[in-house]
Amino acid sequence: MLAIVVIGIFAARSATKPRARRLIVVVTTVALLIVTSPISVIWAMWTVAAVECGRLPVTASRFAAAYSYSVAGDISYNEGVWPIIVPDYYCNAADAEAAGFHRP
């Protein structure tokens, strides 16, 4: 994140045209918002898990000591809410059960 800020500052200072300078500031600001947004963090984690599994992952939550998991299609299935509820992701229900989670 610090690298984005530093690159944006140096690029904006080295840009000679005001229009190029504004574009660099806008791009840097958008990049910072994407990186620091709570929603994008959890979506990134979920997307990585989906790519690794080759399908929608099983989400397992320790919220309120429930130790439950949900599969895609369940009413309780969600990607999580950063930083309050950060689920563990598993490729199948058997892996989630082996880790100590149960179906709600």
Summary of the structure (lengths in Angstrom):
residues: 104
radius of gyration: 19.4
end to end distance: 37.9
largest distance: 59.8
contacts: 264
relative contact order: 0.14
helix: 55%
strand: 12%
